[in-house]
């Protein structure tokens, strides 16, 4: 259901790959939600959300390191959003 569409790619391989992984977590959650053969989904949902939280923190850090390396002018705005 959720997938990284061509229009979402930004042309930076590392960032694009991380965005694909974020979409995978969303898709995993969606598939689990609609899986009628798994009656007790709590533990799996908890694992997906924990993985998503950890990966999102890593991703924002990676993005900010890249932005800093290329002197991206809107880095501070990105940092503010990442800390919400």
PyMOL commands that set and color helices and strands:
alter all, ss='L'
color gray80, all
select helices_A, chain A and resi 6-8+13-33+42-69+75-82
alter helices_A, ss='H'
color red, helices_A
deselect
rebuild
show_as cartoon
